[in-house]
Amino acid sequence: MKYTTTSMEDEDRKVVFQMPENDKCVDCGTAHAEWASVSYGTILCLDCSGVHRSLGVHLSFVRSIKMDAWSEKQLQVMKSGGNAQCRAFLQKWGVNVDYDRSKIKERYESPAAELYREVLKARIEGRPEPTELPEQKEAANAAPMTMKMEGFGSTPHPSTLPKKKKKKFSKKAIIAGVASAAIGVGAVAIQLSKNNRKSRRQR
């Protein structure tokens, strides 16, 4: 990534700070904040920037407005975003945007925050801006497969079939069965013995 300067130039800084609500930290409302999250095009105070760094660069890429180098693309994100726009977007999707530093992790790990990051990227790259939350897109992609499986008589997976219950026999029932079988065998033996004796007499 090519950086244009060692810090944000005065002209760029003026544009960024004149954007709505950019005169304070987007997360806690502290005035005269001098840090930024490039991921959201927002202004942060020093304390909130530390919390953003702990989230990881995949969720929030933090820069110092005065001390860090900035690329043209990063400057474009800052000029296309802004605190007011970010807060309004997240609030529209039901995310709590009260000035509360303890809500930062919850706020920026939300599907709405992920969507906003993608919106800004698309805007800078000249692509159509996404409009669906990540979890909604996954559900929409999975829906056709579900309909196909359920609508065309496919064989269900064995794991989804109800399991047959094994019959359980008590000890008493087993003993009774064995005894009954023994009595039956004994009766047959007695009958055979009678038949043999009868046969001998007839001879």
C-alpha positions in Angstrom: 0.0 0.0 0.0 1.5 3.4 -1.0 1.4 6.1 1.6 1.3 9.7 0.4 2.5 11.6 3.5 3.8 11.0 7.0 0.6 12.5 8.4 -2.7 13.7 7.3 -2.3 17.1 5.6 -4.0 20.2 6.9 -6.4 20.4 4.0 -7.5 16.8 4.4 -7.7 17.2 8.1 -10.0 20.2 7.8 -12.3 18.3 5.5 -12.5 15.3 7.9 -13.1 17.4 11.0 -15.8 19.5 9.4 -17.9 16.4 8.7 -21.0 16.0 11.0 -20.1 14.9 14.5 -16.4 14.5 13.7 -15.6 17.1 16.4 -15.8 14.3 19.0 -15.2 10.6 19.5 -17.8 8.4 17.8 -17.9 6.0 20.7 -17.8 8.1 23.9 -18.3 11.7 22.8 -14.9 13.0 24.0 -14.2 16.3 22.2 -11.1 17.1 20.1 -10.3 13.4 19.3 -7.3 12.8 17.2 -7.4 9.1 16.3 -9.4 7.3 13.6 -10.8 4.0 12.6 -10.2 3.7 8.9 -12.5 0.7 8.8 -15.5 2.9 9.5 -14.2 6.4 8.6 -14.8 7.6 12.1 -12.9 9.7 14.7 -11.8 8.2 18.0 -10.3 9.5 21.2 -7.1 7.9 22.6 -8.9 5.6 25.1 -11.4 4.3 22.6 -8.7 3.8 20.0 -7.0 1.4 22.4 -10.2 -0.6 22.7 -10.5 -0.6 18.9 -7.0 -1.9 18.5 -7.8 -4.8 20.9 -10.6 -5.9 18.5 -8.0 -6.7 15.8 -7.3 -5.0 12.4 -9.9 -7.2 10.7 -12.6 -5.3 12.7 -11.0 -1.9 13.1 -7.9 -0.5 11.6 -6.7 2.4 13.8 -4.5 5.4 12.7 -3.4 8.5 14.4 -4.5 11.6 12.4 -1.3 13.5 13.3 1.4 10.9 13.7 0.6 8.1 11.2 1.1 7.9 7.5 -2.0 7.8 5.3 -2.7 6.4 1.9 -5.0 8.0 -0.7 -7.5 5.1 -0.3 -7.6 5.6 3.5 -8.2 9.3 3.1 -11.1 8.6 0.7 -12.7 6.3 3.3 -12.5 9.0 5.9 -14.1 11.6 3.6 -16.8 9.1 2.5 -17.6 8.0 6.1 -17.9 10.2 9.1 -19.2 9.7 12.7 -22.8 10.8 12.0 -23.1 8.5 9.0 -21.7 5.5 10.8 -23.9 6.0 13.9 -27.0 6.4 11.8 -26.2 3.3 9.8 -25.7 1.1 12.9 -28.7 2.6 14.6 -30.9 1.7 11.6 -30.0 -1.9 12.1 -30.8 -1.9 15.8 -27.3 -1.4 17.2 -26.9 0.6 20.4 -25.0 3.8 19.5 -25.1 5.5 22.9 -21.9 7.2 24.0 -20.6 4.2 26.0 -17.1 2.9 25.7 -18.2 -0.5 27.2 -20.4 -1.1 24.2 -17.5 -0.9 21.6 -16.8 -4.7 21.4 -20.5 -5.6 21.0 -21.1 -2.7 18.5 -18.3 -3.5 16.1 -18.6 -7.3 16.2 -22.2 -7.0 15.1 -23.4 -8.0 11.6 -24.4 -4.4 11.0 -20.8 -3.2 11.5 -19.5 -5.8 9.1 -22.0 -4.7 6.5 -21.0 -1.0 7.0 -17.3 -1.9 6.5 -18.3 -3.6 3.2 -20.4 -0.6 2.2 -17.4 1.8 2.6 -15.1 -0.6 0.7 -17.6 -0.9 -2.2 -18.1 2.9 -2.3 -14.3 3.5 -2.6 -13.8 0.8 -5.2 -16.8 1.9 -7.3 -18.8 -1.3 -6.7 -22.5 -1.7 -5.9 -22.9 -1.3 -2.2 -24.2 -4.4 -0.4 -27.6 -4.0 1.4 -28.0 -7.3 3.3 -26.6 -8.3 6.6 -24.0 -11.1 6.4 -26.3 -13.6 8.3 -29.2 -12.8 6.0 -27.1 -13.5 2.9 -26.1 -16.9 4.3 -29.7 -17.8 5.0 -30.7 -16.7 1.5 -28.0 -18.8 -0.1 -29.0 -21.9 2.0 -32.7 -21.6 1.3 -32.7 -23.0 -2.3 -30.8 -26.1 -1.2 -33.3 -26.7 1.7 -36.2 -26.4 -0.7 -34.7 -28.8 -3.1 -34.0 -31.4 -0.4 -37.5 -31.1 1.0 -39.5 -30.7 -2.2 -38.3 -33.5 -4.5 -38.6 -36.6 -2.4 -35.0 -37.0 -1.7 -34.0 -39.7 0.9 -33.5 -38.2 4.3 -30.2 -38.6 6.0 -30.2 -41.6 8.4 -29.4 -39.3 11.3 -32.7 -37.5 10.8 -34.8 -40.6 11.0 -36.5 -41.5 14.3 -34.7 -44.2 16.1 -36.6 -47.4 16.8 -37.0 -48.2 20.5 -35.5 -51.5 21.6 -37.9 -53.6 23.7 -36.7 -54.1 27.2 -37.6 -57.3 29.1 -37.6 -57.5 32.9 -35.9 -60.3 34.8 -39.2 -61.7 35.9 -40.5 -61.9 32.3 -37.3 -63.7 31.2 -37.5 -66.2 34.1 -41.2 -66.8 33.4 -40.4 -67.4 29.7 -37.6 -69.9 30.5 -39.9 -71.7 33.0 -42.7 -71.9 30.4 -40.3 -73.3 27.8 -39.1 -75.9 30.3 -42.6 -77.0 31.2 -43.4 -77.3 27.5 -40.4 -79.5 26.9 -41.2 -81.6 29.9 -44.8 -82.2 28.7 -43.5 -83.3 25.3 -41.1 -85.8 26.9 -43.9 -87.3 29.1 -46.2 -87.6 26.1 -43.4 -89.4 24.1 -42.8 -91.7 27.0 -46.5 -92.7 27.1 -46.6 -93.3 23.4 -43.6 -95.6 23.6 -45.1 -97.7 26.4 -48.4 -97.9 24.6 -46.6 -99.0 21.4 -44.8 -101.9 23.4 -48.0 -103.2 24.8 -49.6 -103.4 21.4 -46.8 -105.6 20.3 
